[in-house]
Amino acid sequence: MIRTQSSRQLSLAEFDWPFQAALDEQNRWVKMSECIPWDALAEAYYKGLSSMQGRPTKDARLVVGAVIIKHKLCLSDRETVAQIQENPYLQFFVGLPGYQMEAPFAPSLFVEIRKRMGPSVFDVFYDAVIAAVESKRSKQKPAAKNKEKADKTDDEDNTPPGLSDSDPEPVKAEPEHKGKLILDATVAPQAIRFPTDLGLLNEAREFSERIIDKLFENTGLKNKPRTYRQKARKAYLAIVKKKRPGAKLIRKGIKQQWQYLRRNLVHIKQLLQHFPEATSLPLPHWLLHRYWVIQHVYEQQREMYRNKVNRCDDRIVSISQPYVRPIMRGKVDKPTEFGAKLSVSLTGDGVARVDHLRWDAFHEGLDLPSQVETYRNHHGHYPEVVLGDTIYGSRDNRKYLKDRGIRFAGKPLGRPKKITEENQEALKHEAAKRREEYLQRIPIEGKFGQGKNGYNLNYIRAKRSDTSLAWINSIFLVMNLLILLKIFCWFWKKVSTGMDDWLKFIISRYSGGLWVREFQQ
């Protein structure tokens, strides 16, 4: 049930602080809280909740603020709650009316928060950030009309004939294409152990033994099925403890663990016959899920062993997270990554968006039309140019962009033109222009590096596919808010360090004159 609460930002003076020392108004969390569109984020969070049923929810400002803190500082769920409990600036950031000693909520609530934050919620978050960025950009570049009005004199002799001061100026039509769209794809690896066939079979065997133990306790049988778990464990350790086990030894170990697992699955089927179909099994939900997964692991490993191949369709690489798939990247240090593959678009302002997230490998060049249409839906117009690597420059994509008047910044298809004395300078100029536009793709590579090196985009620790999606989108939300904070701080730095009188007059009209006086003091 939604319990509506205003997200109006309290001033630091209104924040209830029991100690004598005053809080710093220049703190980074105070500055960030001023530029975030809290009302729009709260509306998106409440969108999927019921207003009549269920327990009262936590305030959206508290929930969204806690998610931002978690991914901004790269903290665990428990550590995030502890930091909010101990830090008055973080309590101010999440919208608490004053400093409190108790925790704002239980750390387990983060799991439910991630379940609620689906793609539709982050779409609204993206729109809110885009609107805030465009609003700040428009204030950075005030229209020249205001300056002309401030510099006007009473001399009417210079007025052109046929025009007067009261005549309306002709309204220029908005251009159909504005801005640039940068496209690329990356992988957000999951926090799983590096998978091997021998390790997966050993883990599946151990889970099968736990299932046998649970079922045997509730059957009333006297003799427990023989599992040979000690021999199987010794056989597994004898191989993995070797520094460089050969291929024959590994194949032998895979066969042993596969046979042990097959034997255990037969025992499980025999034990399940002691339970009527209408009754529930004496297994927890998570162990039932593991039983479903280890049967698929057994079938896949049997197929690969008999056919002497190292690949299969929808290959399971983690029993706890069976939705994770191997993604071939072709890089020297990481030829294969295990996680979700992302199609990401970046605007000229530096705001990034995850357009598509899939767990199976896909051709990211096929996502270009949907990404361009999404850009139009969020911005109200098509981009002027699309920048991407060669995988996006297919004939179908180029035809799609040409039909809509969008230029693709890439090398033209077909055989290169023959160099002559007449076209030598023109071809050289075109090559330099393509090189310059290719370098404009660097920001999206830097965005991936920022996410992976600074915010653990390369180590997603969520345990479900939907919570992993929320985890990844939250990281991009934090990076977009940093872009908004950068624009916000630049804007008010200009105000505080001195600007033209006419621009101060414009800003004072937007803020009622309050913000300008505060920054001048």
C-alpha positions in Angstrom: 0.0 0.0 0.0 1.3 3.4 -0.9 1.7 5.9 1.8 2.2 9.2 0.0 4.7 11.6 1.5 6.1 14.8 0.0 9.6 14.6 -1.5 10.3 18.3 -1.0 13.9 18.9 -0.1 14.4 20.2 3.4 17.0 22.9 3.8 20.0 21.9 5.9 18.9 24.4 8.6 15.5 22.6 8.9 17.3 19.2 9.4 17.0 18.2 13.1 20.6 17.9 14.3 21.0 17.4 18.0 24.7 18.5 18.2 26.1 22.0 18.5 28.4 21.9 15.4 26.6 22.9 12.2 26.5 20.6 9.2 28.5 21.6 6.1 26.3 23.0 3.3 29.0 22.2 0.7 28.9 18.4 1.5 28.7 16.3 -1.7 25.5 14.5 -0.5 23.8 17.9 0.2 24.7 19.1 -3.3 23.5 15.9 -4.9 20.2 16.0 -3.1 19.5 19.4 -4.5 19.9 18.4 -8.2 18.0 15.1 -8.1 14.4 15.2 -9.3 13.0 13.3 -6.3 9.3 13.8 -7.2 9.7 12.2 -10.6 11.7 9.3 -9.2 9.1 8.8 -6.5 6.3 8.7 -9.0 8.1 6.1 -11.0 8.7 3.9 -7.9 5.0 4.1 -6.8 3.8 3.2 -10.3 3.8 -0.5 -9.8 2.5 -0.5 -6.2 -1.1 -0.8 -5.0 -2.7 2.2 -3.2 -5.2 0.1 -1.3 -3.7 -3.3 -0.5 -0.6 -4.5 1.4 1.4 -3.1 4.2 2.4 0.6 4.1 5.5 1.1 2.0 8.6 3.0 2.9 8.9 6.5 1.5 10.1 6.5 -2.1 12.7 9.1 -1.3 14.2 6.8 1.4 14.1 3.8 -0.9 15.6 5.4 -4.0 18.1 7.4 -2.0 19.3 4.2 -0.3 19.8 2.5 -3.7 21.8 5.5 -5.0 24.0 5.4 -1.9 24.5 1.6 -2.2 25.8 1.8 -5.8 27.6 5.1 -5.4 29.8 3.8 -2.6 29.8 0.1 -3.8 28.5 -1.2 -0.5 26.6 -4.4 0.5 23.0 -4.3 1.6 23.9 -4.5 5.3 26.7 -2.0 5.0 24.5 0.5 3.2 21.9 0.4 6.1 24.7 0.8 8.6 26.2 3.8 6.8 22.8 5.5 6.7 22.3 4.8 10.4 25.7 6.4 11.3 26.0 9.3 8.8 23.8 12.4 9.2 24.6 13.6 5.7 23.2 10.3 4.3 20.1 10.6 6.5 19.6 14.1 5.0 20.1 12.7 1.5 17.4 10.0 1.9 14.9 12.6 3.2 14.7 11.9 6.9 13.5 14.9 8.9 16.3 14.7 11.5 19.1 12.6 12.8 18.1 9.2 14.3 20.0 6.5 15.9 18.0 3.5 14.7 18.3 1.9 11.2 15.8 3.2 8.7 14.9 -0.3 7.5 16.1 -3.9 7.5 18.8 -4.8 4.9 16.6 -7.6 3.5 14.3 -4.9 2.1 16.8 -4.3 -0.6 15.8 -7.6 -2.2 12.1 -6.5 -2.5 13.2 -3.1 -3.7 15.1 -4.7 -6.6 12.2 -6.9 -7.4 9.9 -3.9 -7.8 12.3 -1.9 -9.9 11.5 -3.3 -13.4 12.4 -1.8 -16.8 9.4 0.5 -16.8 10.5 2.1 -13.5 14.0 2.8 -14.9 12.5 4.2 -18.1 10.8 6.9 -16.1 14.0 7.4 -14.1 15.8 8.0 -17.4 13.2 10.5 -18.6 13.5 12.4 -15.4 17.2 12.6 -15.7 17.0 13.7 -19.3 14.5 16.4 -18.5 16.7 17.7 -15.6 19.8 17.7 -17.8 18.1 19.6 -20.6 16.7 22.1 -18.1 20.2 22.8 -16.7 21.7 22.9 -20.2 19.1 25.5 -21.2 20.1 27.7 -18.3 23.8 27.4 -19.2 23.1 28.8 -22.6 20.5 31.6 -22.2 18.9 32.9 -25.3 20.3 36.0 -27.0 16.9 37.6 -26.9 17.1 38.4 -23.2 20.4 40.1 -23.7 19.1 42.2 -26.5 16.1 43.2 -24.4 18.4 44.3 -21.6 20.5 46.4 -24.0 17.7 48.1 -25.8 17.5 51.9 -25.8 14.7 54.3 -26.4 16.1 55.3 -29.8 13.5 54.3 -32.4 15.4 55.7 -35.4 17.3 52.4 -35.9 14.0 50.4 -36.1 13.7 48.9 -39.6 10.6 50.1 -41.5 7.6 47.8 -41.2 8.6 46.5 -37.8 7.9 47.8 -34.4 8.9 46.7 -30.9 5.5 45.1 -30.4 5.7 43.0 -33.6 6.1 39.3 -32.8 9.3 37.7 -34.0 9.0 34.9 -36.5 9.0 31.6 -34.8 11.6 29.2 -36.2 10.6 25.6 -36.6 12.3 23.1 -34.4 14.8 21.0 -36.2 13.7 17.4 -36.8 17.1 16.0 -35.9 19.2 17.1 -32.9 22.0 15.6 -30.9 24.1 12.4 -31.5 23.5 8.9 -30.4 26.5 6.6 -29.6 25.8 2.8 -29.5 27.8 -0.1 -28.2 27.5 -3.3 -26.3 29.2 -4.8 -23.3 28.8 -7.7 -20.8 28.1 -7.3 -17.1 29.7 -10.4 -15.5 27.9 -12.1 -12.7 29.7 -12.9 -9.4 29.9 -16.7 -10.0 32.8 -19.1 -9.7 34.6 -19.8 -13.0 32.7 -22.8 -14.4 34.3 -26.1 -15.4 32.6 -29.3 -16.4 34.2 -31.2 -13.5 33.3 -28.6 -11.0 29.7 -28.4 -12.1 29.3 -32.2 -12.0 30.8 -32.3 -8.5 28.5 -29.5 -7.3 25.5 -31.3 -8.8 26.4 -34.5 -7.1 26.6 -32.8 -3.7 23.2 -31.3 -4.2 21.8 -34.7 -5.2 23.2 -36.1 -2.0 21.5 -33.4 0.1 18.2 -34.2 -1.7 18.6 -37.9 -0.9 19.2 -37.1 2.8 16.1 -34.9 3.0 13.8 -37.4 1.3 15.1 -40.4 3.3 14.3 -38.7 6.6 10.6 -38.6 5.6 10.2 -42.0 4.1 10.5 -44.3 7.1 12.9 -46.6 5.4 15.6 -48.4 7.4 18.4 -48.6 4.8 19.6 -45.5 3.2 20.6 -45.6 -0.5 24.3 -45.9 -1.0 25.8 -42.8 -2.6 29.6 -43.3 -2.3 30.0 -39.7 -1.4 33.4 -40.1 0.2 34.9 -41.9 -2.7 33.5 -39.4 -5.1 34.9 -36.5 -3.1 38.4 -38.1 -3.0 38.3 -38.7 -6.8 37.4 -35.1 -7.4 40.1 -33.7 -5.1 42.7 -36.0 -6.6 42.3 -34.1 -9.9 41.7 -30.5 -8.9 44.7 -30.5 -6.6 47.0 -31.3 -9.5 48.7 -28.2 -10.9 48.3 -29.2 -14.5 46.0 -32.2 -14.9 46.0 -33.6 -18.5 43.0 -33.8 -20.8 42.8 -37.6 -20.3 42.7 -37.2 -16.6 40.0 -34.5 -16.7 37.9 -36.6 -19.0 38.2 -39.6 -16.7 37.2 -37.4 -13.7 34.2 -36.1 -15.6 33.1 -39.6 -16.4 33.4 -40.6 -12.7 31.4 -37.6 -11.4 28.8 -38.1 -14.2 28.3 -41.7 -13.2 28.0 -40.8 -9.5 25.4 -38.2 -10.4 23.4 -40.7 -12.5 23.3 -43.2 -9.7 22.0 -40.5 -7.2 19.3 -39.4 -9.7 18.0 -42.9 -9.9 17.9 -43.1 -6.1 15.9 -39.8 -5.9 13.3 -41.2 -8.4 12.9 -44.3 -6.3 12.5 -42.2 -3.1 9.9 -39.9 -4.7 7.7 -42.9 -5.2 7.0 -43.0 -1.5 5.2 -39.7 -1.6 1.7 -39.5 -3.1 1.3 -37.1 -6.0 -1.2 -34.9 -4.1 1.2 -34.2 -1.2 4.0 -31.7 -1.1 7.6 -32.9 -1.0 9.6 -32.4 2.2 12.1 -30.2 0.3 12.6 -26.4 0.6 11.8 -24.4 -2.5 15.5 -23.6 -3.2 16.4 -27.3 -3.1 13.6 -28.2 -5.4 14.9 -25.6 -7.9 18.4 -27.2 -7.6 16.9 -30.6 -8.4 15.4 -29.2 -11.6 18.7 -27.7 -12.6 21.0 -30.7 -11.8 18.8 -32.8 -14.1 19.5 -30.4 -17.0 23.2 -30.3 -16.1 23.3 -34.1 -16.2 21.7 -34.2 -19.7 24.1 -31.5 -21.0 27.2 -33.1 -19.7 26.2 -36.6 -20.9 25.6 -35.2 -24.4 29.0 -33.4 -24.5 30.8 -36.4 -23.1 29.4 -38.9 -25.5 29.9 -36.6 -28.5 33.3 -35.4 -27.4 32.4 -31.7 -27.8 32.8 -28.7 -25.5 29.6 -26.8 -26.3 25.8 -27.2 -26.2 22.8 -25.1 -26.6 21.7 -23.1 -23.5 24.7 -24.4 -21.5 24.3 -24.0 -17.8 27.4 -22.6 -16.1 26.0 -22.0 -12.6 23.6 -24.2 -10.7 22.5 -21.4 -8.4 22.0 -19.0 -11.3 21.0 -21.2 -14.3 20.0 -18.3 -16.4 23.6 -17.1 -16.8 25.2 -18.1 -20.2 28.7 -17.9 -21.6 29.2 -14.9 -23.8 32.1 -15.1 -26.3 33.9 -11.7 -26.4 37.0 -12.5 -28.4 39.3 -10.4 -26.1 42.8 -11.5 -25.2 42.5 -11.4 -21.4 38.8 -12.5 -21.3 37.7 -14.5 -24.3 34.6 -15.7 -22.5 32.5 -13.8 -20.0 29.6 -15.1 -17.9 26.8 -12.6 -17.4 24.2 -10.4 -19.1 24.9 -8.7 -22.4 23.8 -5.1 -22.7 23.0 -2.9 -25.6 23.7 0.7 -24.4 23.1 4.0 -25.9 24.8 7.3 -24.9 23.6 10.8 -25.7 25.8 13.8 -26.4 25.3 15.0 -22.8 26.8 11.8 -21.4 23.5 10.2 -20.2 23.6 6.5 -20.8 20.7 4.0 -21.0 20.5 0.2 -21.1 18.2 -0.4 -24.1 18.4 -4.2 -24.1 19.5 -6.8 -21.6 19.7 -10.4 -22.5 21.3 -13.4 -21.0 22.0 -15.2 -24.3 24.5 -14.0 -26.8 23.0 -11.7 -29.6 23.9 -9.5 -32.5 23.9 -6.0 -31.1 23.7 -4.5 -34.6 20.1 -5.7 -34.9 19.1 -3.4 -32.0 19.9 -0.2 -33.8 16.4 0.6 -35.1 14.8 0.1 -31.7 17.5 2.2 -30.0 16.9 5.0 -32.5 13.1 4.9 -31.9 13.6 4.8 -28.2 15.8 8.0 -28.5 12.9 9.6 -30.4 10.4 8.6 -27.7 12.5 10.0 -24.9 13.8 13.2 -26.6 11.0 14.0 -29.0 13.2 14.0 -32.1 15.6 11.8 -34.1 19.3 12.1 -33.6 21.3 14.0 -36.2 24.1 11.3 -36.3 24.5 7.8 -35.0 28.0 6.7 -34.0 28.9 3.0 -33.7 31.5 0.5 -34.7 31.4 -1.5 -37.9 29.0 -4.1 -36.6 26.2 -1.5 -36.6 27.0 -0.4 -40.2 25.1 -3.2 -42.0 23.2 -2.4 -45.2 19.8 -2.7 -43.5 20.8 -0.3 -40.7 22.2 2.2 -43.2 19.0 2.1 -45.3 16.9 2.5 -42.1 18.9 5.6 -41.1 18.9 7.0 -44.6 15.1 6.8 -44.9 14.8 8.9 -41.7 17.4 11.4 -42.6 20.0 10.3 -40.0 23.6 10.1 -40.9 25.7 7.1 -39.9 29.3 8.0 -39.0 31.2 5.1 -40.4 33.2 3.9 -43.3 31.1 3.5 -46.5 30.4 0.0 -47.8 31.8 -1.3 -51.0 35.2 -1.1 -52.7 37.3 1.9 -51.8 37.4 4.7 -54.4 40.4 4.9 -56.6 42.8 7.7 -55.6 43.4 10.3 -58.4 44.8 13.8 -58.4 41.4 15.3 -58.6 39.9 13.4 -55.6 42.9 13.0 -53.5 42.3 16.0 -51.2 38.6 15.1 -50.9 39.3 11.5 -49.9 41.9 12.6 -47.4 39.4 15.1 -45.9 36.7 12.4 -45.7 39.1 10.0 -44.0 40.1 12.6 -41.4 36.5 13.3 -40.7 35.7 9.6 -40.2 38.7 9.4 -37.9 37.4 12.3 -35.9 33.9 10.9 -35.6 35.3 7.5 -34.7 37.1 9.1 -31.8 33.8 10.5 -30.6 32.9 6.9 -29.6 35.4 7.1 -26.8 32.9 8.4 -24.2 30.8 5.2 -24.3 33.9 3.1 -23.8 34.8 5.4 -20.9 31.2 4.9 -19.5 31.8 1.1 -19.5 35.1 1.6 -17.8 33.6 3.9 -15.2 30.9 1.4 -14.4 33.2 -1.6 -14.2 36.1 0.0 -12.5 34.2 2.4 -10.2 30.8 0.9 -9.6 31.4 -2.9 -9.9 29.5 -3.3 -13.1 31.8 -6.3 -13.7 30.8 -8.0 -10.5 27.0 -8.3 -10.2 26.1 -10.0 -6.9 22.4 -10.3 -7.3 21.0 -13.9 -7.2 18.0 -13.5 -9.6 17.6 -12.5 -13.1 15.2 -9.7 -12.3 17.2 -8.3 -9.4 20.3 -8.5 -11.6 18.5 -6.3 -14.1 17.7 -3.8 -11.3 21.3 -3.9 -10.1 22.7 -3.1 -13.5 20.2 -0.3 -14.2 20.9 1.2 -10.8 24.6 1.5 -11.6 23.7 3.4 -14.8 21.3 5.6 -12.9 24.0 6.6 -10.5 26.4 7.5 -13.4 23.6 9.6 -15.0 23.0 11.4 -11.7 26.7 12.3 -11.6 26.4 13.9 -15.0 23.4 15.9 -13.6 25.4 16.9 -10.5 28.4 18.0 -12.7 26.1 20.3 -14.7 24.4 21.6 -11.5 27.7 22.4 -9.8 29.1 24.1 -12.9 25.9 26.2 -13.2 26.0 27.5 -9.7 29.7 28.0 -9.7 29.1 30.5 -12.6 26.5 32.2 -10.5 28.8 32.5 -7.4 31.9 33.6 -9.2 30.2 36.5 -11.0 28.2 36.7 -14.2 26.7 39.3 -16.4 23.9 41.4 -14.8 21.4 40.3 -17.4 22.0 36.6 -16.7 21.7 37.1 -13.0 18.4 38.8 -13.6 17.2 35.8 -15.5 18.3 33.3 -12.8 16.8 35.4 -10.1 13.5 35.2 -11.9 13.7 31.4 -12.0 14.6 31.1 -8.3 12.8 34.1 -6.8 16.2 35.8 -6.1 16.9 33.4 -3.2 19.6 31.2 -4.6 21.6 34.1 -6.0 21.7 35.9 -2.7 22.7 32.7 -0.9 25.6 32.1 -3.3 26.8 35.7 -3.2 27.1 35.7 0.7 
